[in-house]
Amino acid sequence: MKKRTERFLFILYLAGFLILAVPMAVYQPHVDITSAVPVSPPDEYFRMLIPQYICQHGTLPTGLEEEVRITGCGFSYGLYNTLPYIIQGYLMRFVSLFTDSELALLYAGRSVNIVFGCIMAVFVYLLGKRLFTDHRFRWLFCVAVTYLPENLFVHTYINTDSCCMLAAGMILFALVWGYQEGFQIKNCICLAIGIILCALSYYNAYGYILSAILLFIAYYITKENGRWHCRYKTMFSYGAFISILVLIGAGWWFVRAYFVLDGDILGLKTKEQLALLYSLPETSPLFTYQARGISLFQMLSENKFFQCLYDSFIAAYGSLSIRGSYWTYFSYKLLFGAGIAGGLMYFIGFIRKKERKANGRTLFFHLNMVFCMVLPLIILIRYAYTMNYQHQGRYLLPALVPVMYYTVRGIQTLSLVTFGKRQLPRLLVNIGVAFALFIAAGSAFYMVFVQSLPIYQTVGMRLTY
């Protein structure tokens, strides 16, 4: 009976994601020139140029071609890692064998990210099963990650964020699997695929690659009788296996970039050079906060920088133009607040214990998760100050899985609070979890069916400027 219930909830969980994601992918405009405030997905028109080029020519662009250049900015998304665009481009090329419809090609490209989102939801579920023995908090974790409105949004239009989110889920699942059962061929393959997807999708998530390397090495280091030991033979055999898979799966891209872009394997120097040559004055690298001598503190204090980051991390559709209600953002503050409170209680209780020697391996794992949460914010602030001011919360989404893990773990800690010798009644805990699930799932349905689709249907689908 329990297996049937679990299977039903899993199907409902994936079905809910598709019920939300598919209408968004179908109805949101590719380009919006009719409304005063644009409601089309951020930069999708210029992102689409890359899979369109692949569809038309059957080859990858170098990023230097004028036809893939971003108007006004001077550079191209073809300079960045383009694995999602490659998959989308060749799928569009296949679809073009049967139809010339531009709309069909757009839907083909968007469908790739919906699939990425579904696979991510599966890995989040598998990760939740390993992290939470209590099914109530396991499902809260799954729903909180998968149904976060902004996470849902990036799986509905053409971008590389969707693949990056899948990569983060795969890497974390493989690492937890390895730490719980030991690294074997299966979880090493999972880890390698996650690293490949991460390396070829989004620089903001590269912290997971570094953490995966460090955590893999740390797993084989133990302390026995006061001395450190390392199982070198096993570590090198599995490490070499993972490295070979990653080099085959991702190395080709960086070798190609080295030759095509004169040694610029990340494309960042080439991007800046193109921006200097072809950008408009207001988008030029010479117009950044740093170039104008404005302090970092002043930038962060302007335009409600962190408030906008928080809001657009939770829910900001279109070109940051479709927002949730006050309650959307306030309810998530309650959720995060409860998680932080529970986390502090756990930390204080740990400090007060006489036996405070934590498992070093576990502690190192958590330090790496903190690093993976903080790094996207550091990269975003640096990018905003030195390159292009964009305080958009979607750039912080790579931190989502560990953020929601610690939030839900904190809420679970609160549920174990005792008054005297009595714990909170189970009914009260169930009500609290149900309320948190309502916040997580309800916000997504509200953003899609109340805030977004009525606007999209009014604007209509547009494919060109």
C-alpha positions in Angstrom: 0.0 0.0 0.0 2.8 2.4 0.9 4.5 1.7 -2.5 1.3 2.4 -4.3 0.8 5.7 -2.4 4.4 6.7 -3.1 4.0 5.9 -6.8 0.8 7.9 -7.0 2.5 10.9 -5.3 5.5 10.7 -7.6 3.2 10.7 -10.7 1.2 13.6 -9.2 4.5 15.4 -8.5 5.7 15.1 -12.1 2.2 15.7 -13.6 2.0 18.9 -11.6 5.3 20.1 -13.1 4.1 19.4 -16.6 0.7 21.0 -16.0 2.5 24.2 -15.0 5.4 24.1 -17.5 3.7 23.1 -20.7 1.2 26.0 -20.9 4.0 28.5 -20.1 6.1 27.0 -23.0 3.1 27.2 -25.3 1.7 30.6 -24.6 4.5 32.9 -23.5 5.5 35.2 -26.4 8.9 34.7 -28.0 9.1 38.4 -28.7 6.8 41.1 -27.3 6.6 44.5 -29.0 2.9 45.3 -28.3 2.8 46.0 -24.6 4.4 48.9 -22.8 6.3 46.4 -20.5 7.9 43.4 -22.3 6.6 40.1 -21.1 8.7 37.8 -23.3 11.3 35.6 -21.6 14.7 37.3 -20.9 16.8 37.4 -24.0 15.2 34.3 -25.6 15.1 36.0 -29.0 18.9 36.3 -29.0 19.4 32.9 -27.3 17.3 31.3 -30.1 19.8 32.6 -32.7 22.2 29.9 -31.7 19.9 26.8 -32.1 18.5 28.5 -35.3 22.0 28.7 -36.7 22.7 25.1 -35.9 19.3 24.2 -37.4 20.0 26.1 -40.7 23.7 25.2 -41.1 24.1 21.9 -39.3 27.3 23.2 -37.6 28.1 25.1 -34.5 28.6 28.9 -34.6 31.9 30.3 -33.4 30.1 33.2 -31.7 31.9 35.7 -34.0 29.2 35.5 -36.8 27.1 38.7 -37.2 23.9 36.7 -37.6 24.2 35.4 -34.0 25.3 38.7 -32.5 23.1 40.4 -29.8 21.9 43.7 -31.1 23.1 46.5 -29.0 25.5 44.4 -26.8 27.8 43.3 -29.6 28.6 39.8 -28.5 26.9 36.4 -28.9 25.6 33.6 -26.7 27.5 31.4 -29.0 30.7 32.3 -27.1 29.4 30.6 -24.0 29.0 26.9 -23.4 26.2 25.8 -25.7 25.3 22.1 -25.0 21.6 22.9 -24.5 21.6 25.0 -27.7 23.2 22.1 -29.6 20.5 19.7 -28.5 17.8 22.2 -29.3 19.4 23.1 -32.6 19.6 19.5 -33.9 16.1 18.7 -32.7 14.9 21.7 -34.5 16.8 20.6 -37.6 15.0 17.2 -37.3 11.6 18.9 -36.9 12.4 21.1 -40.0 12.4 17.9 -42.1 8.6 17.8 -41.6 7.5 21.4 -41.3 8.7 25.0 -42.0 6.7 26.4 -39.2 8.7 28.7 -37.0 6.4 28.1 -34.2 7.0 24.4 -34.3 10.7 25.0 -34.2 10.3 27.3 -31.2 8.3 24.7 -29.4 10.9 22.0 -30.2 13.6 24.2 -28.7 11.5 24.9 -25.6 10.5 21.2 -25.2 14.2 20.3 -24.5 14.2 22.4 -21.4 10.8 21.0 -20.2 12.5 17.5 -20.4 15.5 18.9 -18.5 13.1 20.1 -15.9 11.3 16.7 -15.6 14.6 14.9 -15.3 15.7 17.4 -12.6 12.5 16.7 -10.7 13.3 13.0 -10.7 16.8 13.6 -9.4 15.5 15.9 -6.7 13.0 13.2 -5.7 15.8 10.6 -5.5 18.0 13.0 -3.6 15.1 13.7 -1.2 14.7 10.0 -0.5 18.4 9.8 0.6 18.3 13.0 2.7 15.0 12.7 4.5 13.6 9.5 6.1 10.4 11.3 7.1 8.2 11.3 4.0 6.5 14.5 4.9 9.7 16.5 4.8 11.0 14.6 1.8 8.0 15.7 -0.2 8.3 19.2 1.1 11.9 19.3 -0.1 10.9 18.0 -3.5 8.1 20.4 -4.0 10.0 23.4 -2.6 12.8 22.8 -5.2 10.8 21.8 -8.3 7.9 24.1 -7.8 9.7 27.3 -6.9 8.1 29.6 -9.5 11.4 30.9 -10.8 12.9 27.4 -11.2 9.8 26.4 -13.0 10.1 29.4 -15.3 13.6 28.6 -16.5 12.4 25.2 -17.8 9.9 26.9 -20.2 11.9 28.9 -22.6 15.3 28.6 -24.5 18.2 29.1 -22.2 21.1 27.2 -20.6 19.9 27.7 -17.0 17.6 24.7 -17.2 20.4 22.3 -18.1 22.5 23.8 -15.3 19.7 23.1 -12.7 19.6 19.5 -13.8 23.4 19.3 -13.5 23.3 20.6 -9.9 20.7 18.0 -9.0 22.6 15.2 -10.6 25.9 16.2 -9.0 24.4 16.4 -5.5 22.5 13.2 -5.9 25.7 11.3 -7.0 27.8 12.8 -4.2 25.2 11.9 -1.5 24.8 8.4 -3.0 28.6 8.0 -3.0 28.9 9.2 0.6 26.2 6.9 1.8 27.0 3.7 -0.1 30.6 4.3 -1.3 31.6 5.4 -4.8 30.9 2.7 -7.4 30.6 2.6 -11.2 27.0 3.7 -11.2 27.3 6.8 -9.1 30.6 7.7 -10.7 28.8 7.7 -14.1 26.0 9.8 -12.6 28.6 12.2 -11.2 30.5 12.4 -14.5 27.3 13.2 -16.5 26.4 15.9 -14.0 29.8 17.5 -14.3 29.6 17.4 -18.1 26.2 19.0 -18.1 27.4 21.6 -15.7 30.6 22.4 -17.5 28.8 22.8 -20.8 25.9 24.9 -19.6 26.5 27.7 -17.0 29.5 29.3 -15.4 27.5 30.3 -12.3 27.3 26.7 -11.3 31.0 25.8 -11.6 31.2 25.7 -7.8 29.6 22.3 -8.0 32.4 21.0 -10.1 35.1 22.2 -7.7 33.1 20.9 -4.7 32.6 17.5 -6.5 36.3 17.1 -6.9 37.1 18.1 -3.3 34.3 15.9 -1.8 35.3 13.0 -3.9 38.9 13.2 -2.7 37.8 13.8 0.9 35.7 10.7 0.9 38.9 8.6 0.7 40.7 10.4 3.5 40.1 9.0 7.0 41.7 9.4 10.4 42.6 6.3 12.3 44.5 6.1 15.6 45.3 9.8 15.3 46.8 9.5 11.9 45.4 10.5 8.5 45.1 7.8 5.8 44.2 7.9 2.1 43.0 5.0 0.0 45.0 6.2 -3.0 44.5 3.1 -5.2 40.7 3.1 -5.1 40.5 6.9 -5.3 42.7 7.1 -8.4 40.9 4.2 -10.1 37.5 5.7 -9.8 38.8 9.3 -10.2 40.5 8.4 -13.4 37.2 6.8 -14.6 35.3 9.9 -13.9 38.0 12.2 -15.4 38.1 10.2 -18.7 34.3 10.4 -19.0 34.3 14.2 -18.3 37.2 14.8 -20.7 35.4 12.9 -23.5 32.1 14.5 -22.8 33.2 18.1 -22.1 36.8 18.5 -23.1 36.1 18.8 -26.8 34.3 22.1 -26.3 37.2 23.8 -24.5 39.7 22.4 -27.1 37.5 23.8 -29.8 37.3 27.2 -28.1 41.0 27.3 -27.7 41.6 27.1 -31.4 38.5 29.1 -32.6 38.9 31.9 -30.1 42.7 32.1 -30.0 43.2 30.5 -26.6 40.2 32.1 -24.9 38.6 28.8 -23.7 35.9 30.5 -21.7 35.0 33.1 -24.3 35.1 35.9 -21.8 37.9 38.0 -23.3 36.4 37.6 -26.8 33.0 38.7 -25.4 34.6 41.9 -24.0 36.4 42.6 -27.2 33.3 42.2 -29.3 31.3 44.4 -26.8 33.9 47.2 -27.2 33.6 47.0 -31.0 29.9 46.6 -31.5 27.9 47.6 -28.4 25.9 50.7 -27.9 27.3 53.3 -25.5 24.8 52.4 -22.7 25.8 48.7 -22.9 29.5 49.2 -23.5 32.1 47.8 -21.0 33.2 51.4 -20.7 29.8 52.2 -19.1 30.0 49.8 -16.2 29.9 50.9 -12.5 33.6 50.0 -12.2 34.6 51.9 -15.4 32.7 55.0 -14.2 34.5 54.9 -10.8 31.3 54.2 -8.8 31.9 52.2 -5.7 30.6 48.7 -5.2 28.8 49.8 -2.1 26.9 52.5 -4.0 25.9 50.0 -6.6 24.5 47.6 -4.0 22.6 50.4 -2.3 20.9 51.6 -5.5 17.6 50.3 -6.9 16.9 48.0 -4.0 19.6 45.6 -5.2 19.0 42.8 -2.7 15.3 43.2 -2.6 15.1 42.8 -6.3 17.4 39.8 -6.1 15.2 38.1 -3.6 11.9 38.8 -5.5 13.3 37.6 -8.8 14.8 34.5 -7.1 11.3 33.6 -6.0 9.1 34.7 -8.9 9.7 37.2 -11.8 8.4 36.1 -15.2 8.7 37.9 -18.5 11.5 40.4 -18.5 11.2 40.8 -14.7 7.8 42.3 -15.6 5.4 39.7 -14.3 5.6 39.6 -10.5 3.8 37.7 -7.8 1.6 39.3 -5.1 2.9 40.6 -1.8 1.8 37.3 -0.2 3.9 35.3 -2.7 7.1 36.9 -1.4 6.0 37.2 2.2 5.0 33.5 2.4 8.5 32.5 1.2 10.0 34.8 3.9 8.0 32.8 6.4 9.3 29.6 4.9 13.0 30.7 4.9 12.6 32.3 8.4 11.3 29.0 9.9 14.2 27.2 8.2 16.8 29.6 9.6 15.2 29.5 13.1 15.4 25.7 13.0 18.9 25.7 11.7 20.0 28.0 14.5 18.4 25.8 17.1 20.2 22.8 15.7 23.5 24.7 15.7 23.1 26.0 19.2 22.2 22.5 20.4 25.2 21.1 18.7 27.5 23.6 20.3 26.1 22.9 23.8 26.8 19.1 23.5 29.8 17.8 25.3 30.8 15.5 22.4 31.2 18.2 19.8 33.6 16.4 17.6 31.6 16.3 14.4 32.3 13.8 11.6 35.0 15.7 9.7 33.8 14.3 6.4 30.2 15.4 7.0 31.3 18.8 8.2 33.4 19.2 5.0 30.4 18.3 2.9 28.3 21.0 4.5 31.1 23.6 4.0 31.1 22.8 0.3 27.4 23.2 0.1 27.7 26.6 1.7 30.3 27.4 -0.9 28.0 26.3 -3.7 25.3 28.6 -2.3 27.5 31.7 -1.9 29.5 31.4 -5.1 26.6 32.4 -7.5 26.0 35.5 -5.4 29.7 36.5 -5.5 29.7 35.9 -9.3 26.5 37.9 -9.8 27.8 40.9 -7.8 31.1 40.9 -9.6 29.4 40.6 -13.0 27.0 43.4 -12.1 29.8 45.7 -11.0 32.5 45.0 -13.7 30.4 44.0 -16.7 26.7 44.4 -17.0 24.4 45.5 -14.1 21.7 42.9 -13.8 20.3 42.2 -10.4 18.2 39.1 -11.5 17.6 36.4 -9.0 17.6 33.6 -11.7 21.4 33.9 -11.7 21.2 32.6 -8.1 19.2 29.5 -9.0 22.2 27.2 -9.0 22.1 27.6 -5.2 18.5 26.4 -5.0 18.9 22.7 -4.1 21.2 23.2 -1.0 19.2 26.3 0.0 15.9 24.3 0.1 17.6 21.4 1.8 18.8 23.5 4.7 15.4 25.3 4.8 13.4 22.1 5.1 16.0 20.5 7.5 15.5 23.6 9.7 11.7 23.3 9.6 12.1 19.6 10.5 14.2 20.6 13.5 11.5 23.0 14.6 9.0 20.1 14.4 11.1 18.2 17.0 11.0 21.0 19.6 10.0 19.7 23.1 8.1 21.5 25.8 9.2 19.8 29.0 9.3 16.2 27.8 6.5 16.6 25.2 7.0 17.0 21.5 4.7 19.0 19.3 1.6 17.0 18.5 1.8 15.2 15.2 -1.3 16.8 13.9 0.2 20.3 14.5 3.4 19.3 12.6 1.3 17.9 9.7 -0.7 21.2 9.5 2.6 23.1 9.4 4.0 20.9 6.7 0.8 21.1 4.7 0.9 24.9 5.0 4.5 24.9 3.7 3.5 22.6 0.8 0.7 25.0 0.0 3.1 27.9 -0.1 5.5 26.1 -2.4 3.0 24.5 -4.8 0.4 27.3 -4.6 2.8 30.0 -5.5 3.7 28.2 -8.7 0.1 27.7 -9.8 -0.7 31.3 -8.9 2.2 32.7 -10.9 1.3 30.6 -14.0 -2.5 30.6 -14.1 -3.3 33.9 -12.4 -0.4 36.2 -13.1 1.1 35.0 -16.4 -1.2 33.1 -18.8 -3.9 35.8 -18.9 -1.2 38.4 -20.0 0.3 36.0 -22.5 -3.1 35.3 -24.1 -3.7 39.0 -24.4 -0.4 39.7 -26.0 -0.4 36.7 -28.2 2.5 34.7 -29.7 5.1 36.7 -31.7 8.2 35.2 -33.3 10.0 38.2 -34.8 10.6 41.9 -34.1 
